[in-house]
Every structure is written in structure tokens, then in C-alpha cells.
Amino acid sequence: MADITGDGYGGPGVKWYNVTPNDSTDLPTRPRALYVGVTGNVAIMDIGGTTVTFVAMAVGYHPLRPVRVMSTGTTATNIVAIY
């Protein structure tokens, strides 16, 4: 049975916050997904320190769990972290 309570990573997010991309500061809480409000590039860092840029990321919900959204390389706006 799918977790619909939000307690596990299979369920929907129960909290969220606006993301301010930053090259040196981790996100305050590691999200289970990002919502992109305006299409653009999104540069993220994973738990191992690897950075990748998703080019022309579409508006919508993306099941990614970054530790940081980088300022350098990120052109998308209205990014929300969902956890």
C-alpha cells in the first residue's frame, strides 16, 4: 500500500519552503522533491558533493533530493522544496 500520510518518501510532502539558490549553503532540510515555477536551468548538488545542471527544467514537480541548489548555473525561478 502506498504511503499517503507523508511519513515516508512514498507519500506526498507535508512541508515546504522557498529555495534561494546558494553556492555555499546547503538547504535547511533535504527535500523529497523540488517544484520549479518558471522554466530554466537548475544546478543541484547531491549528498556526495557532485553537481549537475538540469537544462531547461520544465515547470512542475521533480522527485529530486539535493542537498544544495546552486546559484551558479540556476536560471529557473520560483523553486520550492517539498519534504
Stockholm file with secondary structure:
# STOCKHOLM 1.0

chainA/1-83         MADITGDGYGGPGVKWYNVTPNDSTDLPTRPRALYVGVTGNVAIMDIGGTTVTFVAMAVGYHPLRPVRVMSTGTTATNIVAIY
#=GR chainA/1-83 SS CCCCSSSSTTSCCSCEEECCCCSSCCCSSCCSEEEEEECEEEEEECTTSCEEEEEEECSEEECCCCSEECSTTCCCEEEEEEC
#=GC SS_cons        CCCCSSSSTTSCCSCEEECCCCSSCCCSSCCSEEEEEECEEEEEECTTSCEEEEEEECSEEECCCCSEECSTTCCCEEEEEEC
//
